[in-house]
């Protein structure tokens, strides 16, 4: 019995010890759980902060990436826009060049069409032997817009017509001069020399143009025509008369000293002829006129000098 009681006591003590150990274990476990909970909370807080930081960084990276992409797009867009503007400018410049070329071609075509009409009118005038009209049509001809071979054919024909017409106008001028119609004679001679500079009677036209101008009291014009005539042909029958007329034109123009020198030079170089005798008489009369002028100038009282002049 005692043994059983002791056994029970031992079991009770053991049980109490187990209970104390269990309580201690429970307390320790509770403390460990609290520590674990605190650690888990700390880990959770750290994780939350890490997630927020990561999210913030992600947003920053996203924003930075967005800014970079926008900037890149702006740069690319600006480059593309510049390239596009350059392309547009080049196209506009090319368009202007092409428009200019088209305008020139249209103008050339219009010129060629107008020149073809002129050539046709010229051909009709030649065909109908309308010489004056043919020369007028030829003078208006746009030679650059026509074929050179065609223009060459017209050149030869018109050159011959010009010489023929010049001879006709010279003949009419001589007729007008002989009947005393000097104004119309001047017109005819000028027309003849305008039509052709190479027709056979040009020098003769110059002589009689000078004579007609002298008759019309155009002394400067007469001198110019007669100087050209005597320089071109000093073997002409009209040569002595031209030299005489030149001296008279100088006198009538008021150049008496020049006229005297002219007469003296011509008389010294000329042989005996009618106009040399006339020039001798004209020179004698001119010398008397000059001597009288000098005598009158010498007899003229001197102009009084103002008081105080040296």
matplotlib code that plots the C-alpha trace (Angstrom):
import matplotlib.pyplot as plt

x = [0.0, 2.8, 4.5, 1.5, 1.2, 4.8, 4.3, 1.3, 3.2, 6.0, 3.6, 1.9, 5.3, 6.2, 2.8, 3.3, 6.8, 5.3, 2.7, 5.3, 7.3, 4.2, 3.4, 7.0, 6.9, 3.6, 5.1, 8.2, 6.1, 3.9, 7.0, 8.5, 5.2, 5.2, 8.7, 7.9, 4.8, 6.9, 9.6, 6.9, 5.4, 8.8, 9.4, 6.0, 6.6, 10.0, 8.4, 5.7, 8.3, 10.3, 7.2, 6.4, 10.0, 10.0, 6.7, 8.1, 11.2, 9.2, 7.0, 10.2, 11.7, 8.4, 8.3, 12.0, 11.4, 8.4, 10.4, 13.2, 10.7, 8.9, 12.3, 13.4, 10.0, 10.4, 14.0, 12.9, 9.9, 11.9, 14.4, 11.6, 9.9, 13.2, 13.7, 10.1, 10.4, 13.6, 11.9, 8.9, 11.3, 13.2, 9.9, 8.7, 12.1, 11.9, 8.3, 9.3, 12.1, 9.7, 7.2, 9.8, 10.8, 7.2, 6.7, 9.8, 8.7, 5.2, 6.8, 9.2, 6.2, 4.3, 7.4, 7.8, 4.2, 4.3, 7.5, 6.0, 3.1, 5.6, 7.6, 4.4, 3.4, 7.0, 6.7, 3.4, 4.8, 7.8, 5.5, 3.4, 6.5, 5.5, 9.1, 8.4, 6.0, 8.5, 11.3, 9.0, 8.0, 11.6, 12.6, 10.0, 11.0, 11.9, 15.0, 16.0, 12.7, 13.1, 15.2, 18.6, 18.3, 14.9, 16.3, 19.3, 17.0, 15.2, 18.5, 19.7, 16.4, 15.9, 19.5, 18.9, 15.5, 17.1, 19.7, 17.0, 14.7, 17.7, 18.6, 14.9, 14.8, 18.1, 16.8, 13.7, 15.9, 17.9, 14.8, 13.4, 16.7, 16.8, 13.2, 14.1, 12.1, 14.9, 12.8, 11.6, 15.0, 16.5, 13.8, 14.5, 18.3, 18.0, 15.5, 17.9, 20.9, 18.7, 17.6, 21.1, 24.6, 26.2, 24.1, 26.2, 24.9, 25.4, 28.3, 26.3, 23.4, 25.7, 26.9, 23.4, 22.1, 24.7, 23.8, 20.1, 20.7, 22.8, 19.9, 17.6, 20.1, 21.0, 24.7, 25.9, 24.0, 25.4, 29.0, 28.6, 27.2, 29.7, 32.7, 31.6, 31.1, 34.5, 36.2, 34.4, 34.9, 37.3, 37.1, 33.4, 32.3, 30.6, 33.9, 34.9, 31.4, 31.3, 34.5, 33.1, 29.8, 31.6, 33.4, 30.1, 28.5, 31.3, 30.8, 27.0, 27.4, 29.6, 32.9, 34.8, 38.3, 37.6, 36.2, 39.3, 41.6, 39.4, 39.6, 43.3, 43.9, 41.6, 43.0, 46.6, 45.7, 43.4, 44.1, 42.5, 38.7, 35.5, 35.1, 38.7, 38.2, 35.0, 36.8, 39.5, 36.9, 35.1, 38.4, 39.2, 35.7, 36.1, 39.5, 37.9, 35.1, 37.6, 39.8, 36.8, 35.8, 39.3, 39.4, 36.0, 37.1, 40.3, 38.3, 35.8, 36.4, 37.6, 35.0, 35.6, 36.9, 35.0, 36.5, 39.1, 39.8, 43.5]
y = [0.0, 2.3, 1.4, 2.3, 5.5, 6.4, 5.4, 7.7, 10.5, 10.0, 10.0, 13.2, 14.9, 13.7, 14.9, 18.3, 18.5, 17.7, 20.3, 22.9, 21.9, 22.1, 25.5, 26.7, 25.2, 27.0, 30.3, 29.7, 28.8, 31.8, 34.0, 32.3, 32.9, 36.5, 36.8, 35.1, 37.3, 40.4, 39.1, 38.3, 41.7, 43.3, 41.2, 42.1, 45.8, 45.6, 43.7, 46.4, 49.2, 47.2, 46.8, 50.6, 51.5, 49.1, 50.5, 54.1, 53.1, 51.4, 54.5, 56.6, 54.2, 54.3, 58.1, 58.3, 55.8, 57.8, 61.1, 59.4, 58.0, 61.4, 63.1, 60.5, 60.9, 64.7, 64.4, 61.9, 63.9, 67.1, 65.3, 63.9, 67.3, 68.9, 66.3, 66.6, 70.4, 70.0, 67.5, 69.9, 72.8, 70.6, 69.6, 73.2, 74.3, 71.5, 72.4, 76.0, 74.9, 72.7, 75.5, 77.8, 75.2, 74.7, 78.5, 78.8, 75.9, 77.5, 80.8, 79.1, 77.4, 80.6, 82.3, 79.5, 79.7, 83.5, 83.2, 80.5, 82.9, 85.7, 83.4, 82.5, 86.2, 86.9, 84.0, 85.3, 88.8, 87.3, 85.1, 88.1, 90.2, 92.8, 93.9, 96.7, 94.4, 91.6, 93.8, 94.9, 91.3, 90.3, 93.1, 91.9, 88.2, 86.4, 84.7, 82.9, 80.9, 79.7, 77.0, 78.4, 77.0, 78.7, 82.0, 81.6, 81.3, 84.5, 86.3, 85.8, 86.8, 89.9, 91.1, 91.2, 92.9, 95.5, 96.4, 96.6, 98.8, 101.0, 101.6, 102.5, 105.0, 106.5, 107.0, 108.7, 110.8, 112.1, 112.9, 114.8, 116.7, 117.8, 119.2, 121.1, 118.9, 118.7, 117.5, 114.4, 113.9, 113.7, 111.2, 109.0, 109.0, 108.2, 105.3, 104.0, 103.9, 102.4, 99.6, 98.6, 99.6, 97.8, 98.8, 100.2, 103.8, 104.4, 106.9, 108.8, 108.9, 110.4, 113.1, 114.2, 113.9, 116.4, 118.7, 118.5, 119.1, 122.2, 123.4, 122.9, 124.9, 121.9, 122.8, 120.3, 117.5, 118.5, 118.5, 115.1, 113.5, 115.1, 114.2, 110.6, 110.8, 112.3, 109.8, 106.9, 107.9, 110.7, 109.8, 110.6, 113.3, 115.1, 115.2, 118.8, 120.1, 118.4, 120.1, 123.5, 122.8, 121.8, 125.2, 127.0, 125.0, 126.0, 129.6, 129.5, 127.8, 130.7, 128.9, 131.4, 130.6, 126.8, 127.6, 129.6, 126.7, 124.3, 126.4, 126.9, 123.1, 122.1, 124.7, 123.6, 120.0, 120.4, 120.7, 123.1, 122.8, 124.8, 124.4, 125.3, 128.6, 129.1, 128.3, 130.8, 133.5, 132.4, 132.4, 135.9, 137.1, 135.3, 136.9, 140.3, 139.5, 138.3, 141.4, 143.6, 141.8, 142.2, 145.9, 146.5, 144.7, 146.8, 150.0, 149.2, 151.2, 149.3, 148.5, 150.7, 148.9, 149.1, 151.4, 149.6, 146.9, 146.3]
z = [0.0, 1.0, -2.1, -4.2, -2.4, -3.0, -6.6, -6.8, -5.3, -7.7, -10.5, -9.1, -8.9, -12.3, -13.5, -11.8, -13.4, -16.7, -16.2, -15.2, -18.2, -20.3, -18.9, -19.4, -22.9, -23.5, -22.2, -24.3, -27.3, -26.8, -26.6, -29.6, -31.4, -30.4, -31.6, -34.8, -35.3, -34.7, -37.1, -39.7, -39.2, -39.6, -42.7, -44.1, -43.4, -45.1, -48.0, -48.3, -48.3, -50.8, -53.0, -52.7, -53.5, -56.4, -57.6, -57.2, -59.1, -61.7, -62.2, -62.4, -64.9, -66.9, -66.8, -67.8, -70.6, -71.7, -71.7, -73.7, -76.2, -76.5, -77.0, -79.5, -81.3, -81.3, -82.7, -85.3, -86.1, -86.5, -88.7, -90.8, -91.0, -92.1, -94.6, -95.8, -96.0, -98.1, -100.3, -100.7, -101.5, -104.0, -105.7, -105.8, -107.3, -109.9, -110.6, -111.2, -113.5, -115.4, -115.5, -116.9, -119.5, -120.5, -120.8, -122.9, -125.1, -125.5, -126.3, -128.8, -130.4, -130.7, -132.2, -134.7, -135.6, -136.1, -138.0, -140.3, -141.0, -141.8, -144.1, -145.9, -146.4, -147.6, -150.1, -151.4, -151.8, -153.8, -155.8, -156.8, -157.5, -154.8, -154.1, -151.6, -149.6, -149.8, -148.3, -145.5, -144.7, -144.8, -142.4, -139.9, -140.3, -137.1, -138.5, -135.4, -135.4, -139.0, -140.6, -141.7, -145.2, -145.7, -144.4, -146.7, -149.8, -148.7, -148.1, -151.6, -153.2, -151.0, -151.5, -155.3, -154.8, -152.5, -155.1, -157.8, -155.6, -154.5, -158.2, -158.9, -156.0, -157.0, -160.5, -159.2, -156.9, -159.8, -161.7, -158.8, -158.4, -162.0, -161.9, -158.7, -156.2, -153.8, -150.8, -152.6, -154.1, -150.6, -149.6, -152.6, -152.1, -148.4, -149.3, -151.9, -149.4, -146.7, -148.9, -149.9, -148.9, -151.8, -154.9, -157.7, -157.6, -153.9, -154.4, -157.0, -154.5, -151.9, -154.3, -155.3, -151.7, -150.7, -153.6, -152.6, -149.0, -149.9, -152.0, -148.9, -146.8, -144.6, -144.8, -142.1, -143.7, -147.1, -145.8, -144.2, -147.4, -149.7, -147.5, -147.6, -151.4, -152.3, -150.0, -151.6, -155.2, -156.2, -159.9, -160.2, -162.7, -159.8, -157.7, -158.6, -158.1, -154.7, -153.6, -154.7, -152.9, -149.7, -149.6, -150.2, -147.4, -145.0, -146.0, -145.6, -142.3, -141.0, -141.1, -143.4, -142.2, -142.7, -146.2, -147.1, -146.1, -148.0, -151.2, -151.0, -150.5, -153.3, -155.8, -155.1, -155.7, -158.7, -162.4, -164.7, -164.7, -164.5, -160.8, -160.1, -161.8, -159.8, -156.6, -157.4, -157.8, -154.7, -152.7, -153.9, -152.8, -149.5, -148.8, -149.3, -146.9, -144.3, -144.8, -144.4, -141.2, -139.8, -140.7, -139.0, -135.9, -135.7, -136.2, -133.5, -130.3, -127.3, -124.7, -121.6, -118.6, -115.3, -112.6, -110.5, -113.0, -113.9]

ax = plt.figure().add_subplot(projection="3d")
ax.plot(x, y, z, "-o")
ax.set_aspect("equal")
plt.show()
